[in-house]
């Protein structure tokens, strides 16, 4: 689901305070996901360089 669609759904079905709290969690999870993806790329590159 796209970020904007998630925000729209939250605003439609939840109170403002709940929406803000959930968006904060979504942002935190998104940052964690980006860090994990970067780590996966680094580990893949390290493994490939060891195999050469």
C-alpha positions in Angstrom: 0.0 0.0 0.0 1.3 3.4 -0.8 2.1 5.8 2.0 -0.5 8.3 0.9 -3.2 5.7 0.8 -2.3 4.5 4.3 -2.5 8.1 5.6 -5.9 8.6 3.9 -7.2 5.4 5.4 -6.0 6.3 8.9 -7.5 9.8 8.6 -10.8 8.3 7.5 -11.2 5.6 10.2 -9.4 7.0 13.2 -9.2 10.0 15.5 -6.5 12.6 15.0 -4.5 11.4 18.0 -4.7 7.8 17.0 -3.7 8.7 13.4 -0.7 10.7 14.6 0.5 7.8 16.8 0.1 5.2 14.0 1.8 7.5 11.5 4.7 7.8 13.9 5.0 4.1 14.1 4.8 3.8 10.4 7.6 6.2 9.9 9.7 4.4 12.5 9.1 1.0 10.8 9.9 2.6 7.4 13.2 3.8 8.7 14.0 0.4 10.2 13.2 -1.2 6.9 15.5 1.1 5.0 18.3 0.4 7.5 17.8 -3.4 7.1 17.8 -3.1 3.4 21.1 -1.2 3.5 22.5 -3.8 5.8 21.5 -6.6 3.4 23.2 -4.8 0.5 26.4 -4.4 2.6 26.4 -8.0 3.7 25.8 -9.1 0.1 28.7 -7.0 -1.2 30.9 -8.3 1.6 30.0 -11.9 0.7 30.6 -11.4 -3.0 34.0 -9.8 -2.3 35.0 -12.8 -0.2 34.1 -15.2 -2.9 36.3 -13.5 -5.5 
